[in-house]
Amino acid sequence: MLKTITRFFCLVSLLFIYQSAHSNIPPGDGKVYVFLDCSFCNQDQIRQELNYLNFANDAYRSNVQVLINRTPVASGAQQYNLEIIGRSEWEGEKVSFTFNSTPTMTTFEQNELILKKIELGLAPFLAKTYLSERVRLSVERVEEEADAVSVQPYESFWKNWIYELGSSARWNSESIRSNFNFRADMDIDNVTPEWRIRIRPFYNYRQQNVETSDGEAVVIRRRAYFSGSVVRSISDHWSVGVFNSYYHSNYSNINLDAWIAPAIEYSIFSYDEVPMKEFTVAYRIGYLSRNYIETTVFDLLEEDRYRQMLDVDLRLRRPWGNVFVGASASNFLHDFTKNRVSLNGRFSIRVYKGLSVTFGGNYELINDQLSLPKGELSLEDLLLAQRQVATDFEAGMNFGINYTFGALYNNIVNTRL
């Protein structure tokens, strides 16, 4: 097995060396070689509509990189951040701007909007090629009446409420088991430059029926959640807020969990730079009141506690890849040994020509399971996951590698079976 793996990596290394020696970024031949860096775009549609361009399958073999990120806005629409970055003979040149979709746009209409903006952003680069003779700029005339109407989305605080309702139901059955899952939730937002108000009610019901030698076992999980927050912007780097939540889970032995906490956040970068990079530090301290379904391992049916939380998050969205690193720590003030520390990371990085790696992981130290019910855990509880299990850690990891070689400039679109 080890020999096979060694041979495989030797073969990949040889292919990598061969491609690096025979494939370079395109010469300054007056053509545009575009690398489209957009995970949610309709790649086939863009290649087909912009067939006068040469699309590269590797950023290092392009002379123009189109990088698009998106961020949800309060209305339910999306704000897109588009960067067109020059490479090779156009190194150092850059075009960037933002644009918004509307909440009622279909996926097709959003793709059409993205396509139109990409064409607009590429205009300065096309002007330097032979295609400049074929480019025509057309601007639709705006009628004076329409131009005179100014939209004031923030003129009234009470006119900015946005509501979104959602629900789903799923059922499946086998010979000895069946599952039913129902979910309902609502998102309510009010956003202005100074304020952000969020309200999130959520309900989930899950039922599992299993036939055993002793009859039918029925496992029911109910989870209800309500959260609300009011956040006030102080400056380009500071914000303060108040968070409130109510929680019920028969799986976690929590009949009612009520939590309220003021919070403060500092952003290392300006909030205006969030689409491309953000580095925030947030602190919360609040009051927690709980009552339990069964007596806990600490012989309690209810308790009132104070808890503090610290979150540090870094997100980078750059032409060479995406990075997220987050650290969180919390503890109950009555006993500092009742704490939780978690680390999370996700990375997707283009290392070199055609070679990219993705990896991520999480590790959590858990010492704050106050709600664990008293008594022995039965085999049925364990196998059917009817009750939360005591643990002092949780960990996970993933890794991936991708290597692209061969015909790196192929504009053909073929979606046939």
Sine and cosine of phi, psi and omega as CSV:
sin_phi,cos_phi,sin_psi,cos_psi,sin_omega,cos_omega
0.00,0.00,-0.69,0.72,-0.01,-1.00
-0.90,0.43,-0.62,0.79,0.02,-1.00
-0.91,0.42,-0.64,0.77,0.01,-1.00
-0.89,0.45,-0.70,0.72,0.01,-1.00
-0.89,0.45,-0.67,0.74,0.01,-1.00
-0.88,0.47,-0.68,0.73,0.02,-1.00
-0.90,0.44,-0.64,0.77,0.00,-1.00
-0.87,0.49,-0.73,0.68,-0.02,-1.00
-0.93,0.36,-0.52,0.86,0.08,-1.00
-0.91,0.41,-0.67,0.75,0.03,-1.00
-0.89,0.46,-0.69,0.72,0.02,-1.00
-0.89,0.45,-0.64,0.77,0.00,-1.00
-0.90,0.44,-0.66,0.75,0.03,-1.00
-0.90,0.44,-0.67,0.74,0.04,-1.00
-0.89,0.45,-0.64,0.77,0.00,-1.00
-0.90,0.44,-0.70,0.71,0.01,-1.00
-0.91,0.42,-0.65,0.76,0.00,-1.00
-0.90,0.44,-0.71,0.70,-0.02,-1.00
-0.91,0.41,-0.65,0.76,0.00,-1.00
-0.88,0.47,-0.54,0.84,-0.03,-1.00
-0.98,0.18,-0.43,0.90,-0.10,-0.99
-0.93,-0.38,-0.10,1.00,-0.03,-1.00
-0.81,-0.58,0.84,-0.55,0.02,-1.00
-0.80,-0.59,0.13,-0.99,0.09,-1.00
-0.90,0.44,0.51,-0.86,-0.12,-0.99
-0.88,0.48,0.56,-0.83,0.01,-1.00
-0.95,0.32,0.19,-0.98,0.02,-1.00
-0.97,0.24,0.94,0.34,-0.06,-1.00
-0.99,-0.12,0.21,0.98,0.03,-1.00
0.99,0.17,0.13,0.99,0.02,-1.00
-0.97,-0.26,0.34,-0.94,0.01,-1.00
-0.97,-0.24,0.86,-0.50,0.05,-1.00
-0.93,-0.36,0.93,-0.36,-0.15,-0.99
-0.97,-0.24,0.76,-0.65,0.21,-0.98
-0.96,-0.28,0.90,-0.44,-0.04,-1.00
-1.00,-0.03,0.93,-0.38,-0.04,-1.00
-0.96,-0.28,0.99,0.12,-0.06,-1.00
-0.45,-0.89,0.94,-0.34,-0.09,-1.00
-0.96,0.27,-0.39,0.92,-0.09,-1.00
-0.96,-0.26,-0.03,1.00,-0.03,-1.00
-0.98,0.21,0.42,-0.91,0.12,-0.99
-0.99,0.12,1.00,-0.05,-0.10,-1.00
-0.87,0.49,-0.65,0.76,-0.02,-1.00
-0.90,0.44,-0.68,0.73,0.00,-1.00
-0.89,0.46,-0.68,0.73,-0.02,-1.00
-0.91,0.41,-0.68,0.73,0.02,-1.00
-0.90,0.44,-0.61,0.79,-0.03,-1.00
-0.95,0.30,-0.66,0.75,-0.03,-1.00
-0.96,0.27,-0.59,0.81,-0.02,-1.00
-0.97,-0.23,0.78,0.62,-0.09,-1.00
-0.96,0.29,-0.03,1.00,0.08,-1.00
-1.00,0.08,-0.07,1.00,0.04,-1.00
-0.99,-0.17,0.27,-0.96,0.10,-0.99
-0.95,-0.31,0.91,-0.42,-0.06,-1.00
-1.00,-0.06,0.80,-0.61,0.00,-1.00
-0.99,-0.16,0.53,-0.85,0.03,-1.00
-1.00,-0.06,0.12,0.99,-0.03,-1.00
-0.55,-0.84,0.76,-0.65,-0.04,-1.00
-0.87,0.49,-0.54,0.84,-0.07,-1.00
-0.98,0.21,-0.08,1.00,0.06,-1.00
-0.89,-0.46,0.46,0.89,0.06,-1.00
-0.88,-0.48,0.31,-0.95,0.17,-0.99
-0.92,-0.39,0.00,1.00,0.13,-0.99
-0.61,-0.79,0.81,-0.59,0.07,-1.00
-0.93,-0.37,0.82,-0.57,0.02,-1.00
-0.98,-0.22,0.93,-0.37,-0.05,-1.00
-0.93,-0.38,0.84,-0.54,-0.03,-1.00
-0.80,-0.60,0.81,-0.59,0.13,-0.99
-0.87,-0.50,0.32,-0.95,0.03,-1.00
-0.65,-0.76,0.49,-0.87,-0.01,-1.00
-0.69,-0.72,0.77,-0.64,0.04,-1.00
-0.90,0.44,0.61,-0.79,0.09,-1.00
-0.92,-0.38,0.19,-0.98,-0.19,-0.98
-0.87,0.50,-0.55,0.83,-0.09,-1.00
-0.95,0.30,-0.11,0.99,-0.10,-1.00
0.99,-0.11,-0.02,1.00,0.04,-1.00
-1.00,0.04,-0.19,-0.98,0.01,-1.00
-0.80,-0.60,0.61,-0.79,0.18,-0.98
-0.96,-0.27,0.83,-0.55,-0.04,-1.00
-0.98,-0.21,0.69,-0.73,0.10,-1.00
-0.93,-0.38,0.90,-0.44,-0.07,-1.00
-0.93,-0.37,0.79,-0.61,0.09,-1.00
-0.82,-0.57,0.79,-0.61,0.09,-1.00
-0.92,-0.40,0.91,-0.41,-0.19,-0.98
-0.92,-0.39,0.81,-0.59,0.02,-1.00
-0.98,0.21,0.61,-0.79,0.06,-1.00
-0.78,-0.63,0.04,-1.00,0.04,-1.00
0.79,0.61,-0.85,-0.52,-0.04,-1.00
-0.93,0.36,-0.22,0.98,0.02,-1.00
-0.94,-0.33,0.37,0.93,-0.01,-1.00
-0.83,0.56,0.73,-0.68,0.02,-1.00
1.00,-0.09,-0.24,0.97,0.03,-1.00
-1.00,0.02,0.59,-0.81,-0.11,-0.99
-0.42,-0.91,0.63,-0.77,0.12,-0.99
-0.80,-0.60,0.77,-0.64,0.00,-1.00
-0.58,-0.82,0.61,-0.79,0.08,-1.00
-0.27,-0.96,0.22,-0.98,0.04,-1.00
-0.90,-0.43,0.42,-0.91,0.09,-1.00
-0.45,-0.89,0.37,-0.93,-0.09,-1.00
-0.87,-0.49,0.59,-0.81,0.24,-0.97
-1.00,0.02,0.03,-1.00,0.08,-1.00
-0.93,-0.38,0.40,-0.92,-0.07,-1.00
-0.88,0.47,-0.43,0.90,-0.08,-1.00
-1.00,-0.04,0.00,1.00,-0.02,-1.00
-0.93,0.37,0.68,-0.73,0.14,-0.99
-0.98,0.22,0.18,-0.98,0.04,-1.00
-0.87,0.50,-0.64,0.77,0.01,-1.00
-0.88,0.47,-0.70,0.72,-0.01,-1.00
-0.92,0.40,-0.59,0.81,0.07,-1.00
-0.91,0.42,-0.66,0.75,0.04,-1.00
-0.90,0.44,-0.63,0.78,0.04,-1.00
-0.90,0.44,-0.64,0.77,0.02,-1.00
-0.89,0.45,-0.72,0.70,0.02,-1.00
-0.87,0.49,-0.69,0.73,0.00,-1.00
-0.86,0.51,-0.70,0.72,0.00,-1.00
-0.89,0.45,-0.66,0.75,-0.02,-1.00
-0.94,0.33,-0.57,0.82,0.06,-1.00
-0.89,0.46,-0.71,0.71,0.03,-1.00
-0.86,0.51,-0.67,0.74,-0.01,-1.00
-0.90,0.44,-0.69,0.73,-0.02,-1.00
-0.94,0.35,-0.44,0.90,-0.01,-1.00
-0.99,0.16,-0.18,0.98,-0.08,-1.00
-0.80,0.60,-0.71,0.70,0.00,-1.00
-0.88,0.47,-0.49,0.87,0.01,-1.00
-0.98,0.18,-0.64,0.77,0.04,-1.00
-0.89,0.45,-0.52,0.86,-0.01,-1.00
-0.89,0.45,-0.29,0.96,-0.03,-1.00
-0.99,-0.14,0.10,0.99,-0.05,-1.00
-0.87,-0.49,0.04,-1.00,0.04,-1.00
-0.89,0.45,-0.32,0.95,0.01,-1.00
-0.95,0.32,-0.24,0.97,-0.03,-1.00
-0.85,0.52,-0.49,0.87,0.00,-1.00
-0.94,0.33,-0.31,0.95,-0.06,-1.00
-0.96,-0.28,-0.05,1.00,-0.04,-1.00
-1.00,0.02,0.74,-0.68,0.07,-1.00
-0.78,-0.62,0.74,-0.68,0.02,-1.00
-0.98,-0.18,0.82,-0.57,-0.02,-1.00
-0.82,-0.58,0.79,-0.61,0.00,-1.00
-0.87,-0.49,0.83,-0.55,0.01,-1.00
-0.95,0.32,0.70,-0.72,0.00,-1.00
-0.96,0.29,0.73,-0.68,0.01,-1.00
-1.00,-0.06,0.82,-0.57,0.02,-1.00
-0.91,0.42,0.56,-0.83,-0.05,-1.00
-0.87,0.50,-0.59,0.81,-0.03,-1.00
-0.91,0.42,-0.68,0.73,-0.01,-1.00
-0.93,0.36,-0.59,0.80,-0.02,-1.00
-0.92,0.38,-0.46,0.89,-0.05,-1.00
-0.98,0.22,-0.30,0.95,-0.03,-1.00
-1.00,0.07,0.92,-0.39,0.01,-1.00
-0.97,-0.23,0.73,-0.68,0.01,-1.00
-1.00,0.05,0.79,-0.61,0.00,-1.00
-0.88,-0.47,0.99,0.12,-0.09,-1.00
-0.92,0.40,-0.29,0.96,-0.07,-1.00
-0.93,-0.38,0.21,0.98,-0.10,-0.99
-0.92,0.38,-0.43,0.90,0.04,-1.00
-0.70,-0.72,0.84,-0.53,-0.01,-1.00
-0.83,0.56,-0.65,0.76,-0.13,-0.99
-0.98,0.19,-0.10,0.99,0.04,-1.00
-1.00,-0.09,0.09,1.00,-0.10,-1.00
-0.97,-0.25,0.24,0.97,-0.01,-1.00
-0.97,0.24,0.73,-0.68,0.04,-1.00
-0.84,-0.54,0.74,-0.67,-0.04,-1.00
-0.87,-0.50,0.66,-0.75,0.08,-1.00
-0.66,-0.75,0.83,-0.55,0.00,-1.00
-0.95,-0.31,0.59,-0.81,0.03,-1.00
-0.49,-0.87,0.53,-0.85,0.08,-1.00
-0.38,-0.93,0.40,-0.92,0.06,-1.00
-0.45,-0.89,0.46,-0.89,0.06,-1.00
-0.67,-0.74,0.67,-0.74,-0.02,-1.00
-0.65,-0.76,0.71,-0.71,0.02,-1.00
-0.68,-0.73,0.68,-0.73,0.13,-0.99
-0.56,-0.83,0.44,-0.90,-0.10,-1.00
-0.62,-0.78,0.57,-0.82,0.12,-0.99
-0.79,-0.61,-0.15,-0.99,-0.07,-1.00
-0.89,0.45,-0.67,0.74,-0.10,-1.00
-0.90,-0.43,-0.02,1.00,-0.02,-1.00
-0.55,-0.84,0.41,-0.91,0.10,-0.99
-0.57,-0.82,0.44,-0.90,-0.02,-1.00
-0.72,-0.70,0.64,-0.77,0.10,-0.99
-0.73,-0.68,0.74,-0.67,-0.04,-1.00
-0.70,-0.71,0.80,-0.60,0.03,-1.00
-0.79,-0.61,0.69,-0.73,0.00,-1.00
-0.69,-0.72,0.64,-0.77,0.09,-1.00
-0.62,-0.78,0.67,-0.74,0.00,-1.00
-0.47,-0.88,0.25,-0.97,0.02,-1.00
-0.60,-0.80,0.66,-0.75,0.10,-1.00
-0.89,-0.45,0.82,-0.57,0.03,-1.00
-0.82,-0.57,0.82,-0.58,-0.06,-1.00
-0.74,-0.68,0.57,-0.82,0.19,-0.98
-0.69,-0.73,0.89,-0.45,-0.12,-0.99
-0.77,-0.63,0.78,-0.62,0.18,-0.98
-0.76,-0.66,0.12,-0.99,0.04,-1.00
-0.86,0.51,-0.44,0.90,-0.05,-1.00
-0.99,-0.14,-0.47,0.88,-0.14,-0.99
-0.79,-0.61,0.49,-0.87,0.22,-0.98
-0.65,-0.76,0.86,-0.51,0.01,-1.00
-0.89,-0.45,0.76,-0.65,0.00,-1.00
-0.78,-0.62,0.67,-0.74,0.10,-1.00
-0.72,-0.69,0.80,-0.60,-0.08,-1.00
-0.72,-0.69,1.00,-0.05,0.20,-0.98
-1.00,0.10,0.57,-0.82,-0.05,-1.00
-0.50,-0.87,0.62,-0.78,0.07,-1.00
-0.61,-0.79,0.69,-0.72,0.02,-1.00
-0.68,-0.73,0.75,-0.67,0.06,-1.00
-0.82,-0.58,0.79,-0.62,0.00,-1.00
-0.73,-0.68,0.77,-0.64,0.01,-1.00
-0.78,-0.63,0.75,-0.67,0.04,-1.00
-0.82,-0.57,0.79,-0.61,0.03,-1.00
-0.92,-0.39,0.80,-0.60,-0.03,-1.00
-0.77,-0.64,0.78,-0.62,0.06,-1.00
-0.99,0.11,0.82,-0.57,0.04,-1.00
-0.85,-0.53,0.10,-1.00,0.02,-1.00
-0.91,0.41,-0.37,0.93,0.00,-1.00
-0.99,-0.12,0.11,0.99,-0.03,-1.00
0.86,-0.52,-0.29,-0.96,-0.05,-1.00
-1.00,-0.05,0.76,-0.65,0.09,-1.00
-0.98,-0.22,0.74,-0.67,-0.02,-1.00
-0.88,-0.47,0.83,-0.56,0.03,-1.00
-0.90,-0.44,0.83,-0.55,0.00,-1.00
-0.85,-0.52,0.79,-0.62,0.09,-1.00
-0.89,-0.46,0.75,-0.66,0.09,-1.00
-0.84,-0.54,0.72,-0.69,0.03,-1.00
-0.66,-0.75,0.84,-0.54,0.03,-1.00
-0.80,-0.60,0.61,-0.79,-0.11,-0.99
-0.53,-0.85,0.67,-0.74,0.11,-0.99
-0.68,-0.74,0.80,-0.60,0.03,-1.00
-0.74,-0.68,0.53,-0.85,0.05,-1.00
-0.58,-0.82,0.53,-0.85,0.01,-1.00
-0.51,-0.86,0.53,-0.85,0.10,-1.00
-0.78,-0.63,0.87,-0.49,-0.07,-1.00
-0.84,-0.54,0.73,-0.69,-0.02,-1.00
-0.91,-0.42,0.81,-0.58,0.07,-1.00
-0.98,0.21,0.78,-0.62,0.03,-1.00
-0.99,-0.14,-0.67,0.74,-0.02,-1.00
-0.42,-0.91,-0.20,-0.98,0.03,-1.00
-0.94,0.35,-0.18,0.98,-0.07,-1.00
-0.78,-0.62,-0.28,0.96,-0.09,-1.00
-0.88,-0.48,0.56,-0.83,0.15,-0.99
-0.48,-0.88,0.45,-0.89,0.03,-1.00
-0.76,-0.65,0.37,-0.93,-0.01,-1.00
-0.24,-0.97,0.06,-1.00,0.07,-1.00
-0.76,-0.64,0.74,-0.68,-0.02,-1.00
-0.88,-0.47,0.62,-0.79,-0.03,-1.00
-0.61,-0.79,0.65,-0.76,0.02,-1.00
-0.49,-0.87,0.43,-0.90,0.10,-1.00
-0.75,-0.67,0.66,-0.75,-0.14,-0.99
-0.59,-0.81,0.64,-0.77,0.09,-1.00
-0.69,-0.73,0.71,-0.70,0.05,-1.00
-0.42,-0.91,0.90,-0.43,0.04,-1.00
-0.95,0.30,-0.41,0.91,0.07,-1.00
-0.91,0.41,-0.63,0.77,-0.02,-1.00
-1.00,-0.01,0.09,1.00,0.02,-1.00
0.92,0.40,0.45,0.89,-0.01,-1.00
-0.94,-0.33,0.91,-0.42,0.07,-1.00
-0.97,0.22,-0.73,0.68,0.07,-1.00
-0.46,-0.89,0.78,-0.63,0.04,-1.00
-0.84,-0.54,0.90,-0.44,0.02,-1.00
-0.91,-0.41,0.75,-0.66,-0.12,-0.99
-0.65,-0.76,0.74,-0.68,0.09,-1.00
-0.68,-0.73,0.70,-0.72,-0.09,-1.00
-0.43,-0.90,0.78,-0.63,0.22,-0.97
-0.96,0.27,0.39,-0.92,-0.06,-1.00
-0.54,-0.84,0.38,-0.92,0.08,-1.00
-0.65,-0.76,0.61,-0.79,-0.03,-1.00
-0.72,-0.70,0.64,-0.77,0.11,-0.99
-0.84,-0.54,0.76,-0.65,0.03,-1.00
-0.96,-0.26,0.85,-0.52,0.01,-1.00
-0.87,0.49,-0.71,0.70,0.09,-1.00
-1.00,-0.03,0.35,-0.94,0.07,-1.00
-0.89,0.46,0.57,-0.82,0.01,-1.00
-0.87,0.50,-0.39,0.92,0.03,-1.00
-0.92,0.40,-0.32,0.95,-0.05,-1.00
-1.00,-0.08,0.11,0.99,-0.08,-1.00
-0.83,0.56,-0.63,0.78,-0.02,-1.00
-0.85,0.53,-0.46,0.89,-0.07,-1.00
-0.95,-0.33,-0.54,0.84,0.00,-1.00
-0.36,-0.93,0.60,-0.80,0.07,-1.00
-0.48,-0.88,0.61,-0.79,-0.01,-1.00
-0.60,-0.80,0.96,-0.27,-0.13,-0.99
-0.83,-0.56,0.50,-0.87,0.10,-0.99
-0.80,-0.60,0.85,-0.53,-0.05,-1.00
-0.80,-0.60,0.62,-0.78,0.01,-1.00
-0.76,-0.65,0.70,-0.71,0.04,-1.00
-0.73,-0.68,0.58,-0.81,0.13,-0.99
-0.62,-0.79,0.77,-0.64,-0.11,-0.99
-0.39,-0.92,-0.02,-1.00,-0.08,-1.00
-0.96,-0.28,0.71,-0.71,-0.03,-1.00
-0.82,-0.57,0.77,-0.64,0.07,-1.00
-0.83,-0.56,0.80,-0.60,-0.05,-1.00
-0.75,-0.66,0.55,-0.84,0.30,-0.95
-0.73,-0.68,0.57,-0.82,-0.21,-0.98
-0.95,-0.32,0.35,-0.94,0.03,-1.00
-0.97,0.23,-0.70,0.72,0.06,-1.00
-0.84,-0.54,0.34,-0.94,0.05,-1.00
-0.88,0.48,0.71,-0.71,-0.06,-1.00
-0.99,0.13,0.10,-0.99,0.04,-1.00
-0.91,0.41,-0.23,0.97,0.06,-1.00
-0.99,-0.16,0.26,0.96,0.03,-1.00
0.86,0.50,0.66,0.75,0.00,-1.00
-0.83,-0.56,0.61,-0.79,0.15,-0.99
-0.96,-0.29,-0.25,0.97,0.07,-1.00
-0.36,-0.93,0.41,-0.91,0.03,-1.00
-0.31,-0.95,0.43,-0.90,0.07,-1.00
-0.85,-0.52,0.80,-0.60,-0.08,-1.00
-0.67,-0.74,0.31,-0.95,0.16,-0.99
-0.93,-0.37,0.66,-0.75,-0.06,-1.00
-0.69,-0.73,0.59,-0.81,0.07,-1.00
-0.85,-0.53,0.48,-0.88,-0.05,-1.00
-0.64,-0.77,0.61,-0.79,0.07,-1.00
-0.76,-0.65,0.80,-0.61,0.01,-1.00
-0.83,-0.56,0.73,-0.68,0.08,-1.00
-0.80,-0.60,0.86,-0.51,-0.07,-1.00
-0.77,-0.64,0.69,-0.72,0.09,-1.00
-0.80,-0.60,0.81,-0.59,0.06,-1.00
-0.77,-0.64,0.77,-0.64,0.06,-1.00
-0.80,-0.60,0.76,-0.65,0.06,-1.00
-0.82,-0.57,0.99,-0.15,-0.12,-0.99
-0.79,-0.61,0.21,-0.98,0.00,-1.00
-0.85,0.52,-0.46,0.89,-0.02,-1.00
-1.00,0.06,-0.06,1.00,0.05,-1.00
0.57,-0.82,-0.12,-0.99,-0.02,-1.00
-0.85,-0.52,0.62,-0.79,-0.02,-1.00
-0.69,-0.72,0.72,-0.69,0.17,-0.99
-0.72,-0.69,0.77,-0.63,0.09,-1.00
-0.72,-0.69,0.81,-0.58,-0.01,-1.00
-0.72,-0.69,0.62,-0.78,0.07,-1.00
-0.75,-0.67,0.67,-0.75,-0.03,-1.00
-0.65,-0.76,0.64,-0.77,0.03,-1.00
-0.63,-0.77,0.63,-0.78,0.03,-1.00
-0.51,-0.86,0.39,-0.92,0.09,-1.00
-0.35,-0.94,0.39,-0.92,0.09,-1.00
-1.00,0.04,0.72,-0.69,-0.13,-0.99
-0.95,0.31,-0.38,0.93,0.00,-1.00
-0.96,0.27,-0.35,0.94,-0.01,-1.00
-0.42,-0.91,0.96,-0.26,-0.09,-1.00
-0.93,0.37,-0.21,0.98,0.07,-1.00
-0.97,0.24,-0.27,0.96,0.07,-1.00
-1.00,0.02,1.00,0.02,-0.13,-0.99
-0.63,-0.78,0.14,-0.99,0.03,-1.00
-0.52,-0.85,0.73,-0.69,0.05,-1.00
-0.76,-0.65,0.76,-0.65,-0.01,-1.00
-0.71,-0.70,0.57,-0.82,0.06,-1.00
-0.80,-0.60,0.71,-0.71,0.01,-1.00
-0.71,-0.71,0.57,-0.82,0.04,-1.00
-0.47,-0.88,0.65,-0.76,0.10,-0.99
-0.67,-0.74,0.78,-0.62,-0.05,-1.00
-0.72,-0.69,0.69,-0.72,0.14,-0.99
-0.68,-0.73,0.95,-0.32,-0.19,-0.98
-0.74,-0.67,0.72,-0.69,0.16,-0.99
-1.00,0.07,0.91,-0.41,-0.10,-0.99
-0.99,0.13,-0.74,0.68,-0.06,-1.00
-0.37,-0.93,-0.08,-1.00,-0.04,-1.00
-0.76,0.65,0.90,-0.43,0.07,-1.00
0.97,0.25,-0.15,0.99,-0.09,-1.00
-0.95,-0.32,0.83,-0.56,0.05,-1.00
-0.69,-0.72,0.49,-0.87,0.02,-1.00
-0.77,-0.64,0.53,-0.85,0.10,-1.00
-0.74,-0.67,0.70,-0.71,0.08,-1.00
-0.43,-0.90,0.41,-0.91,-0.03,-1.00
-0.30,-0.95,0.22,-0.98,0.01,-1.00
-0.09,-1.00,0.25,-0.97,0.06,-1.00
-0.56,-0.83,0.55,-0.83,0.06,-1.00
-0.61,-0.79,0.75,-0.66,-0.08,-1.00
-0.71,-0.71,0.81,-0.58,0.13,-0.99
-1.00,-0.06,0.85,-0.53,-0.14,-0.99
-0.89,-0.46,0.91,-0.40,0.04,-1.00
-0.71,-0.71,0.44,0.90,-0.10,-1.00
-0.76,-0.65,0.53,0.85,0.00,-1.00
-0.99,0.13,0.97,0.26,-0.04,-1.00
-0.95,0.30,-0.33,0.94,-0.15,-0.99
-1.00,-0.06,0.04,1.00,-0.04,-1.00
-0.86,0.50,0.77,-0.64,-0.03,-1.00
-0.96,0.29,0.49,-0.87,0.01,-1.00
-0.97,0.24,0.54,-0.84,0.05,-1.00
0.91,-0.42,0.23,-0.97,-0.02,-1.00
-0.97,0.24,0.54,-0.84,0.04,-1.00
-1.00,0.00,0.87,-0.50,-0.02,-1.00
-0.98,0.22,0.29,-0.96,0.04,-1.00
-0.89,0.46,-0.60,0.80,0.02,-1.00
-0.91,0.42,-0.67,0.74,0.05,-1.00
-0.86,0.50,-0.64,0.77,-0.05,-1.00
-0.95,0.32,-0.73,0.68,-0.06,-1.00
-0.94,0.33,-0.60,0.80,-0.03,-1.00
-1.00,-0.08,0.03,1.00,0.04,-1.00
0.81,0.59,0.78,0.62,-0.01,-1.00
-1.00,0.09,-0.40,0.92,-0.04,-1.00
-0.73,-0.69,0.46,-0.89,0.05,-1.00
-0.93,0.36,0.64,-0.77,-0.07,-1.00
-0.97,-0.23,0.62,-0.79,0.03,-1.00
-0.93,0.36,0.69,-0.73,0.06,-1.00
-0.45,-0.89,0.45,-0.89,0.03,-1.00
-0.94,-0.35,0.02,1.00,0.08,-1.00
-0.34,-0.94,0.28,-0.96,0.12,-0.99
-0.54,-0.84,0.72,-0.69,-0.07,-1.00
-0.59,-0.81,0.47,-0.88,0.06,-1.00
-0.37,-0.93,0.40,-0.92,-0.03,-1.00
-0.43,-0.90,0.55,-0.83,0.11,-0.99
-0.58,-0.81,0.46,-0.89,-0.04,-1.00
-0.50,-0.86,0.62,-0.78,0.04,-1.00
-0.53,-0.85,0.47,-0.88,0.04,-1.00
-0.69,-0.73,0.63,-0.77,-0.02,-1.00
-0.70,-0.72,0.74,-0.67,-0.02,-1.00
-0.75,-0.66,0.84,-0.54,-0.03,-1.00
-0.94,-0.35,0.76,-0.64,0.08,-1.00
-0.50,-0.87,0.09,-1.00,-0.04,-1.00
0.97,-0.22,-0.63,-0.78,-0.02,-1.00
-0.96,0.27,0.98,-0.20,-0.12,-0.99
-1.00,-0.02,-0.08,1.00,0.06,-1.00
-0.79,-0.62,1.00,0.00,-0.04,-1.00
-0.72,-0.69,0.93,-0.36,-0.05,-1.00
-1.00,-0.10,0.08,1.00,-0.10,-1.00
-0.96,0.27,0.73,-0.68,0.07,-1.00
-0.93,-0.36,0.86,-0.52,0.00,-1.00
-0.61,-0.79,0.95,-0.32,-0.05,-1.00
-0.96,-0.27,0.26,0.97,-0.02,-1.00
-0.93,0.37,0.36,-0.93,0.03,-1.00
-0.89,0.45,0.00,0.00,0.00,0.00
